Amino acid sequence: MNRRSINLLTWRFRLYLLVRTRLLQWSVIWAVGSLLMVIWWQLESRRLSAAQEALAIMESRCLPLQQMQRENMQLARRVRDLKSHQSLLTRLNDEQLPYRLLGLLSQKVSECQGTLRIDSMAIDKKMETERLTPTEAALAVKKAAAGKPVAPQMHEVTILTLNGVADGNITLSQFVGLLRDSQVFQTVELISSIGADNQTRRSQSYLVKCVL
């Protein structure tokens, strides 16, 4: 005897069951997807927070370097300003040097007991070899003997040359001594002194070299 199954459910109810099943299936998929999205969002949030913390740490470490860079820039600007100011002072000193020397020479001439006049004055600049101390000279000799000669150090000097006439050796010597005692010049040297007799007294034509 054959048995036949008869589906007594109406087609609308079967459609309802099918739709409900599909909705349940998609609900599970959406729930799982939402859960995965929440987990992913939390992971990304933690990663972003860690990155922000690392960036904050790096910035805090870079702050001293940035401060140092700013200070170096400020120092560089100050050095440039000082150099420009120094060059300006040097130019002003060079321009004012003849007037200052004239004032000094006028004072020293007036301090002489006898009569002395300056007929001409010349100011020149040139490079000269720097003088060595006895210790430095001995060391240079040793190095030269060892085959390692030391190159001479050059520096710029200002030379003041004076020509004039004094009324005797005593007045001239006093003038040279006053120039040396002024401590303005590195050296004061009497290059030449030529005597000449006139009607009243013996005069001395002189040439004096002063190194600043």
Secondary structure, DSSP 8 states (H G I E B T S, - for coil): --------S-HHHHHHHHHHHHHHHHHHHHHHHHHHHHHHHHHHHHHHHHHHHHHHHHHHHHHHHHHHHHHHHHHHHHHHHHHHHHHHHHHHHHHHHHHHHHHHHHHHHHHSSS-EEEEEEEEEEEEEE----HHHHHHHHHHHHTT------EEEEEEEEEEEEESSHHHHHHHHHHHHHTT--SEEEEEEEEEEE-SSSEEEEEEEEEE-
